[in-house]
Amino acid sequence: MMPQARSRKRPALQLIRRAVIVGCFWLFVFSAPAAVVKIVRTSAGGWQLQVDGKLFLVKGVVYNPVPPGKDYSYNFWADLDTAASDGELMQKAGFNVVRFYTAGENLEQTKKFIHLLYEKYGIYTIMGDWLGFWNSPAPYYADKDFQERVKEKVLKVVRALKDEPGILMWILGNENNYSFSGKINFWTSPQIENIKDPAERVKRRAEIYYGFVEDLARAIKQIDNKHPITLGNGELIALDVAAKYLKDIDALALIFYRGKNFGNIFTSVRKIMGKPVLISEFGCDAYDAFRKKEDQDMQAEFLLSQWEDIFNHTSFSQARGNCLGGVIFEWNDEWWKHNPEDASRWGYHDTLGGWSNGSYYFDIKAPRNLNMNEEWFGLLSFEKTPQGSYQKVPRKAYYVLREFFRKIGQLNVPQEKSYAQLDSSYEKARQLFLQLQDWQNNKDWQNFFDHKDEYKEQILSLLKAEKTLPLYFRLKADYLKWKLFKFLKSEDTSSLRQKIIEEAKLIGRFDRRALSALQRIIFELSQEKEKGFRHRLLRAYIESIEKFGDKDFIKEEAERFWRERDLRDSSQLYKVYLNRIKDRKELRRALREAIDKFSFDGCKKNYEGYFAEEAFEKFIDAFGKDNLSEDYFYLRGYNLEKISEAEKAAEVYREFLERFPDSLLREEVIFRLGFINFYKLKDFSTAKEYFSQLLSSQAWQKEAENQINLLESKTKLSYNQKIFFQALYKKLEVAPNSFVSLSSFPARAQTRERLEIKSISLSSDTGCLAPRGVFLWSGDLGEVKITTNTPYIATSFKEPGLKIVNVVQALPEVLGGVDSDLVNIYQTKVVCNGQELSSRKDNVAENKDLKVSVDIFPSLPASFVKFKWYLKGAEEASSEKDVFNYQVESSGEYELTLGVYFLRNKFAEKRFRIKIK
């Protein structure tokens, strides 16, 4: 559960303390010297930022505290109370840097603002300058007078702020390189336009601009030699040109919006320019433009992933790391940004997307793919108080990052010399091993046998993994030795296996090199079909997490395993996570989440029904059955059916009928009770009683009559039906320790939709999956004979309703086993303005006022079903209501898409072409 937002009513003592901070600000003695900030190269080829000789990781945030109703011209530099309030929150979260795009007009105010953040909260400042990028009509970098005016302004700021102890570094420009090709703020000159080749014109603009930046950097260094100078650049565009000009730039301050990670940019920068990288702007907005609602979970997930990628490329994680840290965009929402020209909108939180980025996949299906919302990037949102003012409230991402920064803890830099030497020795050993493999694969036996023993000794010498050496090297070395012994068949490898497993248990979350090594080993083992060894390594890692991981990290790993469909390990970690929750509200939410993820709902193939039942029981123990809703009661019975707990399923269904006599699911539950008693419990009289209750039902009468006829043997049985019922009535001998397990995927399908029915049979003779003579039957299937090891059939049904699938395994002399399963066949009917829509032809709507509804038979649990409507054509619209109402302004052809989601799984998707007159 996300921590509670800070109360809107500030405690009196807190107000007094802040008033003292601000009121006594003029008493500050500006005697502390400016910090000496250096960027140094490590012997392993990495980069480190040092502040007064101490290592420093930039954990920054873009800071532009503009309140609702104001725009970019608002002078927040005069608001020291805001600085105190925000500085306290930043400090608590672990941020240590703010970035300003430019200094205020009043440099004395700017100094006081910066000084307060540093003096009271330890927050350093990265000061930038636009370099005239937003001058009207254009930033004319080809004009020397323009360059001089910009240079004079920048040097004035540097002279005023260079001795401030809170200054960390300077950033020159931001996304100015986008102007080279005319994306924004295009500029040119007659000399440039005389160049015929368009690409050369772009290159010439880059040469002019970067030449100007180099001249400016050189001038700054004559004034200030204590703070690094960085180039603000959008993506990697034109860096090849910048590399030829920028000799006095110390680092690159790059801007990226690439989704959850930054791809290969760190490697690319190393090759292109050989400078360290500060990710000076990145982030994720908190608004889902497709679903049209705030999504704090997705913002938190993206920001955490981005920061983990940054940390992985710093020298604190790997010796050759070339990243100095990151600066998130941004601290708080800015309500003026979507339409900066319209002052009437500055006090309104716009939800319209401003630009498109497919890397943020969760809402890329927004109208016209405009999914990026400039007014929603804040770690803090604004909420209106009863007094009419606005209060900043942290979003979930704030707390997630606070926890991440806390877990990083004390930063220890790897011993780069040792790492470089170890990596070199391991690589040499690996090459020798690969050479041996190559000789064997090519049947070059002379070289293989001539060098086999010699290479083995060299490899073992290079891989001498003592306990004092880093864990990542010990893991890799022992694994390569295991591969060598296994390859040469020269020694018993069991002790090495055990050693690798023990080493795996020692891995912590931020031992990135060791974690990366283990992941590689596990991947290779899966390629080599070493399932047992791989599973033991996974278990060792799981045990390590259970022992040392905190609650939130255990949950994160549980969710990661779930996404990777490793349900066994995921459910194990979820158990640990649930047992560590103390807060009842958080426990309630977590149990519902576990039930949704792991229970069998009839749509998903991957589930862990036994763990889902444990979660149900834990929920009932903690909160009682009265807090289990109608839908969850039904879901529990359904899940129990699928894990072959027939008696418990029947008990839950009976209680469902008592508690919810008016439920839309009542008749389906009665049918399922009849099925369980007939086919599972073999209580035929009780089964008949339940089926008889449905004889007056218009929807269920036919299905009930079929089952009653089968019970009374009034129908003529085909050959395979006869075998099934003989087995059901125990007229055939069943082989000991044999069974048949039948499943339908999905268990919920639409009419005429293909579905798969699988049967796995265990033979008592061999214990192997070896069925001999398996018959599958269902009312619409007829007779099917299957003899494969894992028999399956793909089929479809023409009519809606519950269908019963039966399977019998007939061994040569005895019965191998019997089983039955229910398949829910649904009919989805979509009606527009009273007319049923067809997906096979064009539909015509006479009225521009569209009212579209969907009818699903049999009914689905209402609170588990979500609808997503999307209309595309001359105009676009979307909705998540069960009925879609929309007034079309223009005639023409439209495409209507309906998605039906049962829990988190897409149950159905329908597409229709509609011509509107």
Secondary structure, 3 states (H helix, E strand, C coil): CCCCCCCCCCCHHHHHHHHHHHHCHHHCCCCCCCCCEEEEECCCCCEEEEECCEEECEEEEECCCCCCCCCCCCCHHHCHHHHHHHHHHHHHHCCCEEEECCCCCCHHHHHHHHHHHHHHHCCEEEEEECCCCCCCCCCCCCCHHHHHHHHHHHHHHHHHHCCCCCEEEEEECCCHHHHCCCCCCCCCCHHHHCCCCHHHHHHHHHHHHHHHHHHHHHHHHHHCCCCCEEEEEECCCCHHHHHHHCCCCCEEEEECCCCCCCCCHHHHHHHHCCCCEEEEEECCCCEECCCCEECHHHHHHHHHHHHHHHHHCECCCCCCCCEEEEEECCCECCCCCCCCCCHHHCCCCCCCCCECCCCCHHHCCCHHHCCECHHHCCCEEEEECCCCCEEEEECHHHHHHHHHHHHHCCCCCCCHHHHHHHHHHHHHHHHHHHHHHHHHHCCCHHHHHHHHHHHHHHHHHHCCCCCCCCHHHHHHHHHHHHHHHHHHCCCCCHHHHHHHHHHHCCCCCCCHHHHHHHHHHHHHHHHCCCHHHHHHHHHHHHHHHHHHCCHHHHHHHHHHHHHCCCHHHHHHHHHHHHHCCCCHHHHHHHHHHHHHHHCCCCCCCCCCHHHHHHHHHHHHHHHCHHHCCHHHHHHHHHHHHHCCCHHHHHHHHHHHHHHCCCCCCHHHHHHHHHHHHHHHCCCHHHHHHHHHCCCCCCCCHHHHHHHHHHHCCCCCCCHHHHHHHHHHCCCCCECCCCEEEEEEECCEEECCCCEEEEEEEECCCCCCCCCCCEEEEECCCCCEEECCCCCEEEECCCCCEEEEEEEEEECCCCEEEEEEEEEEEEEEEEEECCEECCCCCCEEECCCEEEEEEEEECCCCHHHEEEEEEEECCCCEEECCCEEEEECCCCEEEEEEEEEEECCEEEEEEEEEEEEC
